[in-house]
Amino acid sequence: MKKKVILDRAAFFAALRKDNSGVFSRRLSKAQVQGIEALLDSADRHAVYDMDHVAHILAEVYHETGTYMLGIKETVMPSHTDKRPSDATVKARLEKAWKAGNLPWVTTPYWRDGGFGRGPIQLTHWSNYEKVGAALGLNLRQDPDLALDPKVGADIVVVGLSKGLFTGKKLSDYEFPRDLKAISKWHPRRMVNGVDGTDDEIARYHGSFYQALMAGGYKVVDDLIAATSITASKITADKLRFDDLAVGTVTSGVLKSADGRMSVDLGANQILIDAVTPKSKWGSLIKLVLKLLGVRYV
């Protein structure tokens, strides 16, 4: 059965703005709100419902973007006001750092042909752009700046962490909150990076976002409306026919009757239910179902 996330986002954001939240220092910029909402929407879209998983997604992006919460380009620091410098600027910064010996792990300058990092969790090297792009059905090699789009960037993070596309480790490999105190080898931070000394920070951020989700009343319930969806146009009973009546289209409207028929008037979308009078047993059943779908009868 399809699930539905219940979250009072106003209460959630209010919790993040508190003095003792542990994140954001009481203020949230428009970009930070946009990034957080994109991640929440993506988690819902990709059925990542576990509250610890959602909290960890937010924690990793909080760290990786320097609290910005939207996609950035490699070399961008928290102090930089320009979060998306030109490609030429990024390449020049990386080239300078490499020649100065500050990137000892780099053997081949991957940035020279444009395969530098982009995104809320940065993709580097074209092979990773291609792998993650394939998982999302996007050509990120052809258009790497898509990783900076709020929706696409959020999907990169959510799908990447849930499927282990960054390092091979995925959210379901860990038991939360226990593994937030694990030794480095077994810490959830390994989903994004090798041992980099940030395990304790990530654990704190995770806790902060988890508490904010709790303050917002986060819970996942069965979507009963979706379960009531009537989509079979071939269903027939005493000449009753539903013409593609689906929850996706019938969310509000007016149910009208005329000439022994009933119809849902949704402006351009009018769905006829043939051969049923409003007073028949089938008509009563339909009225009940449509009432559950938010359609009123007149």
C-alpha positions in Angstrom: 0.0 0.0 0.0 1.2 3.5 -0.8 2.5 5.5 2.1 2.0 9.1 3.0 4.3 11.3 5.1 2.7 13.5 7.8 4.9 16.4 8.8 4.0 19.9 10.1 6.7 21.7 8.2 6.1 25.0 10.0 6.8 23.3 13.4 9.8 21.4 11.8 11.4 24.7 10.6 10.6 26.4 13.9 12.5 23.7 15.7 15.5 24.2 13.4 15.5 27.9 14.3 15.7 27.4 18.0 18.8 28.5 19.9 19.5 24.9 21.0 18.8 23.2 17.7 22.4 22.6 17.0 22.1 23.8 13.4 21.6 27.0 11.4 22.2 29.5 14.3 18.5 30.6 14.6 18.2 31.7 11.0 17.3 30.0 7.8 17.9 31.6 4.4 15.5 31.2 1.5 18.1 28.9 -0.2 18.3 26.7 3.0 14.6 26.3 3.2 14.4 25.5 -0.5 17.1 22.9 -0.2 15.6 21.2 2.8 12.1 21.1 1.2 13.6 19.6 -1.9 15.2 16.9 0.1 12.0 16.1 2.1 10.0 16.0 -1.2 12.6 13.7 -2.8 12.6 11.3 0.2 8.8 11.1 -0.1 9.0 10.7 -3.9 11.5 7.8 -3.6 9.8 6.1 -0.6 12.6 6.8 1.8 10.4 7.0 4.9 12.5 5.9 7.9 12.9 9.0 10.0 16.6 8.3 10.8 17.2 7.9 7.1 15.6 11.3 6.4 17.5 12.9 9.3 20.8 11.5 8.0 20.2 12.7 4.4 19.7 16.2 5.8 22.8 15.9 8.0 25.1 14.9 5.2 23.9 17.7 3.0 24.2 20.2 5.8 27.8 19.2 6.2 28.7 18.8 2.5 27.3 22.2 1.5 28.6 24.1 4.4 25.0 24.6 5.7 23.8 26.0 2.3 21.5 22.9 1.6 21.5 23.4 -2.2 24.0 22.2 -4.7 27.4 23.9 -5.0 30.4 23.5 -7.1 33.7 22.1 -5.9 36.1 24.5 -4.2 33.2 26.6 -2.8 33.6 27.2 0.9 31.0 28.3 3.6 32.5 31.8 3.5 32.0 32.2 -0.2 29.0 34.3 -1.2 29.2 32.9 -4.8 28.1 29.3 -4.4 28.2 28.7 -8.2 31.4 30.2 -9.6 32.2 29.8 -13.3 33.7 26.5 -14.5 36.9 28.4 -15.3 37.2 29.7 -11.7 36.7 26.2 -10.3 39.3 24.7 -12.6 41.8 27.5 -11.8 41.4 27.0 -8.0 41.9 23.2 -8.3 44.8 23.6 -10.6 46.5 26.0 -8.2 45.9 23.7 -5.2 47.2 20.7 -7.1 50.4 22.4 -8.2 50.9 23.5 -4.6 50.8 19.9 -3.5 47.5 20.4 -1.6 45.8 17.5 -3.4 48.2 14.6 -2.9 45.6 12.0 -3.5 45.0 13.2 -7.1 47.0 11.5 -9.7 45.1 12.7 -12.8 43.6 16.2 -12.8 39.9 15.2 -13.3 38.8 18.8 -13.4 40.5 19.8 -16.6 37.8 18.3 -18.8 35.0 19.6 -16.6 34.4 16.5 -14.4 34.8 18.4 -11.1 32.3 18.3 -8.2 28.7 19.5 -8.5 25.7 19.0 -6.3 24.5 18.9 -2.7 26.7 15.8 -2.4 29.2 16.5 -5.1 29.7 14.1 -8.0 33.3 14.1 -9.3 34.7 12.2 -12.3 32.6 11.6 -15.3 32.1 7.9 -14.5 30.1 9.0 -11.4 28.0 11.5 -13.3 27.2 8.7 -15.7 26.4 6.1 -13.0 24.1 8.4 -11.0 22.6 9.9 -14.1 21.6 6.4 -15.3 19.9 5.7 -11.9 17.9 8.9 -12.4 17.2 8.5 -16.1 19.2 11.7 -16.8 22.3 12.5 -19.0 24.4 14.2 -16.4 27.5 13.8 -18.5 25.9 15.9 -21.2 24.5 18.5 -18.8 26.4 18.2 -15.5 24.9 21.5 -14.2 21.6 19.6 -13.7 23.2 18.4 -10.4 22.8 22.0 -9.3 19.0 22.0 -9.9 17.2 21.8 -6.5 15.0 18.8 -7.5 17.7 16.9 -9.4 20.3 17.6 -6.7 18.0 16.3 -4.0 17.3 13.2 -6.1 21.0 12.6 -6.5 21.4 12.7 -2.7 18.3 10.6 -1.8 18.9 7.9 -4.5 22.6 8.0 -4.0 22.4 7.3 -0.3 19.5 4.8 -0.5 21.2 2.8 -3.3 24.8 3.2 -2.3 25.9 5.0 -5.4 28.6 7.2 -3.8 30.8 4.6 -2.0 28.9 1.4 -2.2 27.5 1.9 1.3 23.8 2.6 1.7 21.3 3.7 4.3 19.9 0.3 4.9 23.4 -1.0 5.7 23.3 0.8 9.1 21.3 0.5 12.3 20.3 4.0 13.6 21.0 5.5 16.0 23.4 2.8 17.2 25.9 3.2 14.3 26.2 6.9 14.8 28.6 5.9 17.7 30.4 3.2 15.8 34.1 3.2 15.0 35.0 5.0 11.8 35.1 1.8 9.7 31.4 1.2 10.5 30.1 4.7 10.7 27.3 5.9 8.4 29.6 8.7 7.2 31.3 6.1 5.0 28.3 6.3 2.6 29.7 9.6 1.4 33.4 9.7 2.3 36.3 7.8 3.6 37.6 8.4 7.1 37.8 12.2 7.3 37.4 13.1 11.0 33.8 14.3 10.6 31.9 11.3 12.2 31.0 13.1 15.4 29.9 16.2 13.5 27.6 14.2 11.3 26.2 12.4 14.3 25.3 15.7 16.0 23.7 17.1 12.9 21.7 13.8 12.5 20.4 14.2 16.0 19.5 17.8 15.4 17.5 17.1 12.3 15.9 14.0 14.0 14.7 16.1 16.9 13.2 18.7 14.4 11.4 16.0 12.5 9.9 14.8 15.8 8.9 18.3 16.7 7.0 18.4 13.4 5.2 15.2 14.2 6.9 13.2 11.5 5.1 9.9 10.8 4.3 7.7 7.9 0.8 6.3 7.4 -1.0 4.2 4.8 -2.5 6.4 2.1 -6.1 5.3 2.4 -7.2 7.7 -0.3 -4.7 6.2 -2.8 -5.9 2.7 -1.7 -9.5 3.7 -2.6 -8.4 4.6 -6.1 -10.7 3.3 -8.8 -8.8 2.9 -12.0 -10.3 -0.1 -13.8 -12.4 1.2 -16.6 -13.6 -2.3 -17.4 -15.3 -3.0 -14.1 -18.9 -3.7 -14.8 -21.8 -4.5 -12.4 -25.4 -4.0 -13.3 -24.3 -1.8 -16.2 -22.1 0.2 -13.8 -19.0 1.5 -15.5 -16.2 3.6 -14.0 -14.6 5.6 -16.8 -11.0 5.9 -15.6 -12.0 7.4 -12.2 -8.7 7.8 -10.4 -7.6 9.6 -7.3 -5.0 11.4 -9.3 -7.8 13.4 -11.1 -10.6 13.3 -8.6 -9.4 15.2 -5.6 -12.1 17.8 -5.5 -15.1 18.9 -7.4 -18.9 18.6 -7.7 -20.9 15.5 -8.3 -24.0 16.2 -10.4 -26.8 14.1 -11.7 -28.8 14.4 -14.9 -30.9 12.1 -17.0 -30.1 9.1 -14.8 -26.4 9.6 -14.9 -23.9 10.9 -12.4 -20.8 12.8 -13.3 -17.9 14.5 -11.5 -17.5 18.0 -12.8 -13.8 19.1 -12.5 -13.9 21.8 -15.1 -12.2 20.3 -18.2 -12.1 16.8 -16.6 -15.6 15.4 -16.4 -16.0 11.8 -15.7 -19.3 10.1 -16.4 -20.6 7.1 -14.5 -23.2 5.6 -16.8 -26.6 4.0 -16.1 -26.7 4.8 -12.4 -29.4 6.8 -10.8 -28.5 8.8 -7.6 -31.0 6.8 -5.6 -29.8 3.3 -6.7 -27.7 1.2 -4.5 -24.8 1.7 -6.8 -25.4 5.4 -6.8 -25.2 5.5 -3.0 -22.0 3.5 -3.1 -20.4 5.8 -5.6 -21.4 8.9 -3.6 -19.7 7.4 -0.5 -16.5 6.6 -2.4 -16.4 10.0 -4.0 -17.1 11.7 -0.7 -13.9 9.9 0.6 -12.1 11.4 -2.4 -13.2 14.9 -1.5 -16.0 15.2 -4.0 -19.3 16.7 -2.9 -22.7 15.7 -4.2 -25.4 18.2 -5.3 
